[in-house]
Structure formats: C-alpha cells, structure tokens
Amino acid sequence: MSALPHRPIYREPHPVSAGPVLSGLAATTVWFVLFGSLGSDLGSYAWWTIGAALAAWAVAVVLAVLGDRGVAVGVAIASGVALSIALLFVALRWTFTQDWPLW
C-alpha cells in the first residue's frame, strides 16, 4: 500500500478572533461618543465625527500593519458605522431644509 501524500493545510498565521474585534468596537464607540459630545449642533457634531473617523482610520491602518488585526477590524467597523450615522443626519438635514449644514 502506498501512503497518500499529505495535502497542504493553509492557515492564517495571525487569525482574528472575536475578543479583539469586540474590544476594538468598544474602544472606538467610546472614542466617537466622546468626540460627538463635543459638538453643539449638527454641523460641529459632523465635523468632530469626521475628524475622529480620520484619526480612527489612521489607527486602524497602523494596527493592521504593526499590531493586532482583530482590533483594527473592530476600529474600522465602528468608525464606518459612526461616520455613516453622522452623514445620514447631515443628508437628512440637507434634504429637508435645502441648507448644507457643514458650512
């Protein structure tokens, strides 16, 4: 009997697990709550959120390259959701009042 050759097993060298993703989500949620609370009206809230999102995306890139990719995924997801919510409110204000709130 001939021995069957072993098939290669491809595994992720640094797998992403749920714990780091959830910690990235939680930390970024706190980040956006703190920055969003600095705004006094919709325009300032949106600008604070845009600035916080840019900073969060920079952190996510650094974490993806040098740190924990699970946390980077959590940061990216939370910042995308937070920015989408802020810009949804901007779009709704713009639609209903015909006034762009970011200027």
N, CA, C and O atoms as a GROMACS GRO file, in nm:
protein
  412
    1MET      N    1   0.081  -0.118   0.000
    1MET     CA    2   0.000   0.000   0.000
    1MET      C    3   0.086   0.124   0.000
    1MET      O    4   0.181   0.137   0.077
    2SER      N    5   0.052   0.214  -0.086
    2SER     CA    6   0.130   0.338  -0.089
    2SER      C    7   0.063   0.442   0.002
    2SER      O    8  -0.060   0.451   0.012
    3ALA      N    9   0.146   0.516   0.063
    3ALA     CA   10   0.095   0.622   0.152
    3ALA      C   11   0.052   0.741   0.068
    3ALA      O   12   0.123   0.785  -0.022
    4LEU      N   13  -0.064   0.792   0.099
    4LEU     CA   14  -0.112   0.909   0.028
    4LEU      C   15  -0.031   1.031   0.069
    4LEU      O   16  -0.001   1.049   0.186
    5PRO      N   17   0.004   1.114  -0.028
    5PRO     CA   18   0.076   1.236   0.010
    5PRO      C   19  -0.014   1.328   0.093
    5PRO      O   20  -0.134   1.338   0.069
    6HIS      N   21   0.047   1.392   0.187
    6HIS     CA   22  -0.029   1.484   0.271
    6HIS      C   23  -0.066   1.608   0.191
    6HIS      O   24   0.016   1.666   0.121
    7ARG      N   25  -0.190   1.645   0.205
    7ARG     CA   26  -0.236   1.764   0.138
    7ARG      C   27  -0.194   1.886   0.219
    7ARG      O   28  -0.192   1.881   0.342
    8PRO      N   29  -0.160   1.993   0.153
    8PRO     CA   30  -0.118   2.113   0.229
    8PRO      C   31  -0.235   2.172   0.307
    8PRO      O   32  -0.350   2.169   0.261
    9ILE      N   33  -0.206   2.222   0.422
    9ILE     CA   34  -0.304   2.288   0.505
    9ILE      C   35  -0.266   2.435   0.512
    9ILE      O   36  -0.158   2.471   0.558
   10TYR      N   37  -0.358   2.519   0.464
   10TYR     CA   38  -0.331   2.662   0.465
   10TYR      C   39  -0.401   2.724   0.585
   10TYR      O   40  -0.522   2.714   0.600
   11ARG      N   41  -0.324   2.786   0.669
   11ARG     CA   42  -0.379   2.850   0.788
   11ARG      C   43  -0.332   2.994   0.794
   11ARG      O   44  -0.223   3.030   0.749
   12GLU      N   45  -0.418   3.074   0.852
   12GLU     CA   46  -0.385   3.215   0.873
   12GLU      C   47  -0.277   3.222   0.981
   12GLU      O   48  -0.296   3.164   1.088
   13PRO      N   49  -0.165   3.290   0.956
   13PRO     CA   50  -0.060   3.295   1.057
   13PRO      C   51  -0.101   3.374   1.182
   13PRO      O   52  -0.054   3.346   1.292
   14HIS      N   53  -0.186   3.471   1.164
   14HIS     CA   54  -0.234   3.552   1.277
   14HIS      C   55  -0.387   3.561   1.268
   14HIS      O   56  -0.440   3.660   1.219
   15PRO      N   57  -0.457   3.459   1.315
   15PRO     CA   58  -0.602   3.460   1.300
   15PRO      C   59  -0.668   3.569   1.384
   15PRO      O   60  -0.620   3.606   1.491
   16VAL      N   61  -0.779   3.619   1.333
   16VAL     CA   62  -0.857   3.722   1.402
   16VAL      C   63  -0.965   3.652   1.483
   16VAL      O   64  -1.040   3.571   1.429
   17SER      N   65  -0.973   3.682   1.612
   17SER     CA   66  -1.076   3.622   1.696
   17SER      C   67  -1.175   3.729   1.740
   17SER      O   68  -1.155   3.848   1.717
   18ALA      N   69  -1.282   3.685   1.804
   18ALA     CA   70  -1.391   3.776   1.840
   18ALA      C   71  -1.352   3.874   1.951
   18ALA      O   72  -1.399   3.988   1.950
   19GLY      N   73  -1.270   3.833   2.044
   19GLY     CA   74  -1.234   3.919   2.156
   19GLY      C   75  -1.170   4.051   2.115
   19GLY      O   76  -1.217   4.157   2.155
   20PRO      N   77  -1.064   4.046   2.035
   20PRO     CA   78  -1.003   4.172   1.991
   20PRO      C   79  -1.095   4.257   1.904
   20PRO      O   80  -1.091   4.380   1.912
   21VAL      N   81  -1.178   4.194   1.822
   21VAL     CA   82  -1.272   4.270   1.740
   21VAL      C   83  -1.369   4.345   1.830
   21VAL      O   84  -1.395   4.464   1.808
   22LEU      N   85  -1.423   4.277   1.931
   22LEU     CA   86  -1.516   4.342   2.023
   22LEU      C   87  -1.450   4.452   2.104
   22LEU      O   88  -1.512   4.554   2.132
   23SER      N   89  -1.324   4.432   2.143
   23SER     CA   90  -1.255   4.538   2.218
   23SER      C   91  -1.229   4.659   2.129
   23SER      O   92  -1.238   4.772   2.176
   24GLY      N   93  -1.197   4.637   2.002
   24GLY     CA   94  -1.182   4.749   1.909
   24GLY      C   95  -1.313   4.822   1.886
   24GLY      O   96  -1.315   4.944   1.879
   25LEU      N   97  -1.422   4.746   1.876
   25LEU     CA   98  -1.554   4.807   1.863
   25LEU      C   99  -1.588   4.891   1.985
   25LEU      O  100  -1.636   5.004   1.972
   26ALA      N  101  -1.564   4.836   2.104
   26ALA     CA  102  -1.598   4.907   2.228
   26ALA      C  103  -1.515   5.034   2.244
   26ALA      O  104  -1.568   5.140   2.276
   27ALA      N  105  -1.385   5.023   2.222
   27ALA     CA  106  -1.298   5.139   2.238
   27ALA      C  107  -1.332   5.249   2.139
   27ALA      O  108  -1.331   5.367   2.173
   28THR      N  109  -1.361   5.211   2.015
   28THR     CA  110  -1.392   5.311   1.914
   28THR      C  111  -1.529   5.373   1.938
   28THR      O  112  -1.550   5.490   1.907
   29THR      N  113  -1.622   5.295   1.993
   29THR     CA  114  -1.753   5.351   2.027
   29THR      C  115  -1.738   5.459   2.134
   29THR      O  116  -1.799   5.565   2.125
   30VAL      N  117  -1.657   5.431   2.235
   30VAL     CA  118  -1.630   5.532   2.339
   30VAL      C  119  -1.563   5.654   2.276
   30VAL      O  120  -1.596   5.768   2.310
   31TRP      N  121  -1.469   5.632   2.185
   31TRP     CA  122  -1.398   5.740   2.114
   31TRP      C  123  -1.498   5.831   2.043
   31TRP      O  124  -1.488   5.953   2.054
   32PHE      N  125  -1.592   5.772   1.970
   32PHE     CA  126  -1.689   5.853   1.895
   32PHE      C  127  -1.792   5.919   1.986
   32PHE      O  128  -1.839   6.028   1.955
   33VAL      N  129  -1.828   5.856   2.094
   33VAL     CA  130  -1.920   5.920   2.189
   33VAL      C  131  -1.854   6.043   2.249
   33VAL      O  132  -1.918   6.148   2.262
   34LEU      N  133  -1.728   6.031   2.287
   34LEU     CA  134  -1.657   6.146   2.345
   34LEU      C  135  -1.642   6.259   2.244
   34LEU      O  136  -1.668   6.375   2.276
   35PHE      N  137  -1.602   6.227   2.122
   35PHE     CA  138  -1.585   6.331   2.022
   35PHE      C  139  -1.719   6.387   1.976
   35PHE      O  140  -1.730   6.507   1.952
   36GLY      N  141  -1.820   6.304   1.962
   36GLY     CA  142  -1.951   6.350   1.920
   36GLY      C  143  -2.015   6.442   2.023
   36GLY      O  144  -2.091   6.532   1.988
   37SER      N  145  -1.984   6.418   2.150
   37SER     CA  146  -2.042   6.504   2.254
   37SER      C  147  -1.978   6.643   2.258
   37SER      O  148  -2.030   6.731   2.326
   38LEU      N  149  -1.869   6.663   2.188
   38LEU     CA  150  -1.808   6.796   2.182
   38LEU      C  151  -1.887   6.891   2.091
   38LEU      O  152  -1.876   7.013   2.105
   39GLY      N  153  -1.965   6.836   2.000
   39GLY     CA  154  -2.041   6.918   1.907
   39GLY      C  155  -2.164   6.978   1.972
   39GLY      O  156  -2.234   6.911   2.049
   40SER      N  157  -2.191   7.104   1.941
   40SER     CA  158  -2.307   7.171   1.999
   40SER      C  159  -2.426   7.175   1.904
   40SER      O  160  -2.539   7.195   1.947
   41ASP      N  161  -2.401   7.156   1.775
   41ASP     CA  162  -2.509   7.149   1.677
   41ASP      C  163  -2.471   7.042   1.575
   41ASP      O  164  -2.366   6.978   1.588
   42LEU      N  165  -2.554   7.023   1.474
   42LEU     CA  166  -2.529   6.916   1.378
   42LEU      C  167  -2.400   6.937   1.300
   42LEU      O  168  -2.327   6.841   1.277
   43GLY      N  169  -2.373   7.060   1.260
   43GLY     CA  170  -2.251   7.086   1.185
   43GLY      C  171  -2.125   7.055   1.263
   43GLY      O  172  -2.034   6.989   1.212
   44SER      N  173  -2.118   7.102   1.387
   44SER     CA  174  -1.999   7.076   1.467
   44SER      C  175  -1.990   6.927   1.505
   44SER      O  176  -1.880   6.872   1.511
   45TYR      N  177  -2.104   6.863   1.530
   45TYR     CA  178  -2.105   6.719   1.556
   45TYR      C  179  -2.048   6.642   1.436
   45TYR      O  180  -1.968   6.550   1.452
   46ALA      N  181  -2.091   6.682   1.316
   46ALA     CA  182  -2.044   6.613   1.197
   46ALA      C  183  -1.894   6.634   1.176
   46ALA      O  184  -1.823   6.541   1.140
   47TRP      N  185  -1.847   6.757   1.197
   47TRP     CA  186  -1.704   6.781   1.179
   47TRP      C  187  -1.620   6.708   1.283
   47TRP      O  188  -1.514   6.654   1.250
   48TRP      N  189  -1.665   6.705   1.409
   48TRP     CA  190  -1.594   6.628   1.511
   48TRP      C  191  -1.593   6.480   1.474
   48TRP      O  192  -1.492   6.412   1.494
   49THR      N  193  -1.704   6.430   1.421
   49THR     CA  194  -1.710   6.289   1.383
   49THR      C  195  -1.619   6.259   1.265
   49THR      O  196  -1.554   6.155   1.262
   50ILE      N  197  -1.613   6.349   1.168
   50ILE     CA  198  -1.524   6.330   1.054
   50ILE      C  199  -1.378   6.328   1.100
   50ILE      O  200  -1.300   6.243   1.057
   51GLY      N  201  -1.341   6.421   1.188
   51GLY     CA  202  -1.205   6.422   1.242
   51GLY      C  203  -1.174   6.297   1.321
   51GLY      O  204  -1.064   6.242   1.309
   52ALA      N  205  -1.268   6.252   1.402
   52ALA     CA  206  -1.247   6.130   1.481
   52ALA      C  207  -1.236   6.009   1.390
   52ALA      O  208  -1.159   5.917   1.418
   53ALA      N  209  -1.312   6.007   1.281
   53ALA     CA  210  -1.305   5.896   1.187
   53ALA      C  211  -1.171   5.891   1.116
   53ALA      O  212  -1.114   5.784   1.097
   54LEU      N  213  -1.120   6.007   1.076
   54LEU     CA  214  -0.988   6.010   1.012
   54LEU      C  215  -0.879   5.959   1.106
   54LEU      O  216  -0.792   5.883   1.065
   55ALA      N  217  -0.886   6.001   1.231
   55ALA     CA  218  -0.789   5.953   1.330
   55ALA      C  219  -0.805   5.803   1.355
   55ALA      O  220  -0.706   5.731   1.368
   56ALA      N  221  -0.930   5.757   1.362
   56ALA     CA  222  -0.955   5.615   1.385
   56ALA      C  223  -0.906   5.530   1.268
   56ALA      O  224  -0.852   5.422   1.288
   57TRP      N  225  -0.927   5.579   1.146
   57TRP     CA  226  -0.879   5.504   1.031
   57TRP      C  227  -0.727   5.498   1.028
   57TRP      O  228  -0.671   5.395   0.989
   58ALA      N  229  -0.660   5.604   1.068
   58ALA     CA  230  -0.514   5.601   1.076
   58ALA      C  231  -0.468   5.498   1.179
   58ALA      O  232  -0.372   5.424   1.156
   59VAL      N  233  -0.536   5.495   1.292
   59VAL     CA  234  -0.503   5.396   1.395
   59VAL      C  235  -0.530   5.255   1.345
   59VAL      O  236  -0.452   5.164   1.372
   60ALA      N  237  -0.639   5.236   1.271
   60ALA     CA  238  -0.670   5.104   1.217
   60ALA      C  239  -0.564   5.057   1.119
   60ALA      O  240  -0.529   4.939   1.116
   61VAL      N  241  -0.512   5.149   1.038
   61VAL     CA  242  -0.406   5.112   0.944
   61VAL      C  243  -0.279   5.072   1.019
   61VAL      O  244  -0.215   4.972   0.986
   62VAL      N  245  -0.243   5.150   1.119
   62VAL     CA  246  -0.124   5.116   1.198
   62VAL      C  247  -0.143   4.983   1.270
   62VAL      O  248  -0.051   4.901   1.274
   63LEU      N  249  -0.260   4.961   1.327
   63LEU     CA  250  -0.286   4.834   1.395
   63LEU      C  251  -0.285   4.717   1.297
   63LEU      O  252  -0.238   4.609   1.331
   64ALA      N  253  -0.336   4.736   1.177
   64ALA     CA  254  -0.338   4.628   1.079
   64ALA      C  255  -0.197   4.591   1.034
   64ALA      O  256  -0.169   4.474   1.008
   65VAL      N  257  -0.109   4.690   1.026
   65VAL     CA  258   0.027   4.663   0.980
   65VAL      C  259   0.117   4.616   1.094
   65VAL      O  260   0.192   4.520   1.078
   66LEU      N  261   0.110   4.684   1.207
   66LEU     CA  262   0.204   4.657   1.315
   66LEU      C  263   0.145   4.589   1.437
   66LEU      O  264   0.219   4.530   1.516
   67GLY      N  265   0.015   4.595   1.454
   67GLY     CA  266  -0.045   4.547   1.578
   67GLY      C  267  -0.141   4.433   1.558
   67GLY      O  268  -0.117   4.343   1.478
   68ASP      N  269  -0.248   4.437   1.630
   68ASP     CA  270  -0.349   4.332   1.629
   68ASP      C  271  -0.452   4.361   1.521
   68ASP      O  272  -0.521   4.463   1.526
   69ARG      N  273  -0.463   4.272   1.424
   69ARG     CA  274  -0.556   4.295   1.314
   69ARG      C  275  -0.701   4.283   1.358
   69ARG      O  276  -0.788   4.344   1.296
   70GLY      N  277  -0.729   4.208   1.462
   70GLY     CA  278  -0.865   4.198   1.514
   70GLY      C  279  -0.914   4.331   1.568
   70GLY      O  280  -1.028   4.371   1.542
   71VAL      N  281  -0.829   4.399   1.643
   71VAL     CA  282  -0.865   4.531   1.695
   71VAL      C  283  -0.880   4.629   1.579
   71VAL      O  284  -0.968   4.715   1.582
   72ALA      N  285  -0.795   4.617   1.478
   72ALA     CA  286  -0.806   4.704   1.361
   72ALA      C  287  -0.939   4.685   1.291
   72ALA      O  288  -0.998   4.783   1.244
   73VAL      N  289  -0.986   4.563   1.283
   73VAL     CA  290  -1.116   4.536   1.222
   73VAL      C  291  -1.227   4.602   1.304
   73VAL      O  292  -1.317   4.664   1.247
   74GLY      N  293  -1.221   4.588   1.435
   74GLY     CA  294  -1.322   4.650   1.522
   74GLY      C  295  -1.322   4.800   1.510
   74GLY      O  296  -1.429   4.862   1.505
   75VAL      N  297  -1.205   4.860   1.505
   75VAL     CA  298  -1.194   5.006   1.490
   75VAL      C  299  -1.252   5.049   1.356
   75VAL      O  300  -1.326   5.148   1.349
   76ALA      N  301  -1.220   4.977   1.251
   76ALA     CA  302  -1.269   5.013   1.118
   76ALA      C  303  -1.421   5.000   1.108
   76ALA      O  304  -1.487   5.085   1.049
   77ILE      N  305  -1.476   4.894   1.166
   77ILE     CA  306  -1.622   4.876   1.161
   77ILE      C  307  -1.692   4.987   1.237
   77ILE      O  308  -1.786   5.048   1.186
   78ALA      N  309  -1.647   5.013   1.360
   78ALA     CA  310  -1.713   5.115   1.442
   78ALA      C  311  -1.700   5.253   1.381
   78ALA      O  312  -1.795   5.332   1.386
   79SER      N  313  -1.584   5.285   1.323
   79SER     CA  314  -1.569   5.418   1.264
   79SER      C  315  -1.653   5.432   1.138
   79SER      O  316  -1.705   5.540   1.110
   80GLY      N  317  -1.668   5.326   1.062
   80GLY     CA  318  -1.754   5.332   0.944
   80GLY      C  319  -1.900   5.352   0.981
   80GLY      O  320  -1.971   5.428   0.917
   81VAL      N  321  -1.944   5.282   1.085
   81VAL     CA  322  -2.083   5.296   1.130
   81VAL      C  323  -2.106   5.437   1.186
   81VAL      O  324  -2.206   5.500   1.153
   82ALA      N  325  -2.015   5.486   1.269
   82ALA     CA  326  -2.032   5.618   1.329
   82ALA      C  327  -2.032   5.728   1.222
   82ALA      O  328  -2.113   5.821   1.229
   83LEU      N  329  -1.943   5.718   1.126
   83LEU     CA  330  -1.939   5.818   1.020
   83LEU      C  331  -2.064   5.810   0.934
   83LEU      O  332  -2.114   5.913   0.889
   84SER      N  333  -2.114   5.692   0.909
   84SER     CA  334  -2.237   5.677   0.831
   84SER      C  335  -2.356   5.739   0.902
   84SER      O  336  -2.441   5.802   0.839
   85ILE      N  337  -2.363   5.722   1.033
   85ILE     CA  338  -2.473   5.780   1.110
   85ILE      C  339  -2.467   5.933   1.105
   85ILE      O  340  -2.568   5.999   1.083
   86ALA      N  341  -2.347   5.988   1.125
   86ALA     CA  342  -2.333   6.134   1.122
   86ALA      C  343  -2.370   6.190   0.985
   86ALA      O  344  -2.441   6.290   0.976
   87LEU      N  345  -2.323   6.127   0.880
   87LEU     CA  346  -2.351   6.179   0.747
   87LEU      C  347  -2.495   6.151   0.704
   87LEU      O  348  -2.547   6.220   0.617
   88LEU      N  349  -2.559   6.052   0.764
   88LEU     CA  350  -2.703   6.034   0.741
   88LEU      C  351  -2.780   6.152   0.797
   88LEU      O  352  -2.871   6.203   0.731
   89PHE      N  353  -2.745   6.196   0.918
   89PHE     CA  354  -2.811   6.313   0.975
   89PHE      C  355  -2.785   6.438   0.893
   89PHE      O  356  -2.875   6.521   0.876
   90VAL      N  357  -2.663   6.452   0.841
   90VAL     CA  358  -2.632   6.567   0.755
   90VAL      C  359  -2.716   6.562   0.628
   90VAL      O  360  -2.772   6.663   0.585
   91ALA      N  361  -2.726   6.444   0.567
   91ALA     CA  362  -2.804   6.430   0.444
   91ALA      C  363  -2.953   6.455   0.469
   91ALA      O  364  -3.020   6.516   0.386
   92LEU      N  365  -3.004   6.409   0.583
   92LEU     CA  366  -3.145   6.434   0.614
   92LEU      C  367  -3.172   6.582   0.635
   92LEU      O  368  -3.272   6.633   0.587
   93ARG      N  369  -3.083   6.651   0.707
   93ARG     CA  370  -3.099   6.795   0.726
   93ARG      C  371  -3.095   6.868   0.594
   93ARG      O  372  -3.175   6.958   0.568
   94TRP      N  373  -3.000   6.828   0.508
   94TRP     CA  374  -2.985   6.892   0.379
   94TRP      C  375  -3.108   6.866   0.292
   94TRP      O  376  -3.151   6.955   0.218
   95THR      N  377  -3.164   6.747   0.299
   95THR     CA  378  -3.281   6.714   0.220
   95THR      C  379  -3.403   6.793   0.263
   95THR      O  380  -3.478   6.844   0.179
   96PHE      N  381  -3.424   6.805   0.393
   96PHE     CA  382  -3.545   6.868   0.442
   96PHE      C  383  -3.537   7.020   0.446
   96PHE      O  384  -3.640   7.087   0.432
   97THR      N  385  -3.419   7.078   0.464
   97THR     CA  386  -3.409   7.223   0.475
   97THR      C  387  -3.344   7.290   0.354
   97THR      O  388  -3.346   7.412   0.343
   98GLN      N  389  -3.287   7.211   0.263
   98GLN     CA  390  -3.214   7.262   0.147
   98GLN      C  391  -3.097   7.351   0.189
   98GLN      O  392  -3.058   7.442   0.116
   99ASP      N  393  -3.043   7.325   0.307
   99ASP     CA  394  -2.929   7.401   0.359
   99ASP      C  395  -2.822   7.304   0.402
   99ASP      O  396  -2.845   7.219   0.489
  100TRP      N  397  -2.703   7.315   0.342
  100TRP     CA  398  -2.593   7.225   0.373
  100TRP      C  399  -2.538   7.260   0.512
  100TRP      O  400  -2.486   7.370   0.530
  101PRO      N  401  -2.549   7.170   0.610
  101PRO     CA  402  -2.515   7.207   0.749
  101PRO      C  403  -2.365   7.211   0.779
  101PRO      O  404  -2.327   7.251   0.889
  102LEU      N  405  -2.280   7.170   0.687
  102LEU     CA  406  -2.137   7.166   0.718
  102LEU      C  407  -2.064   7.294   0.684
  102LEU      O  408  -1.944   7.303   0.709
  103TRP      N  409  -2.129   7.394   0.630
  103TRP     CA  410  -2.062   7.520   0.600
  103TRP      C  411  -2.110   7.628   0.692
  103TRP      O  412  -2.064   7.742   0.683
   0.00000   0.00000   0.00000
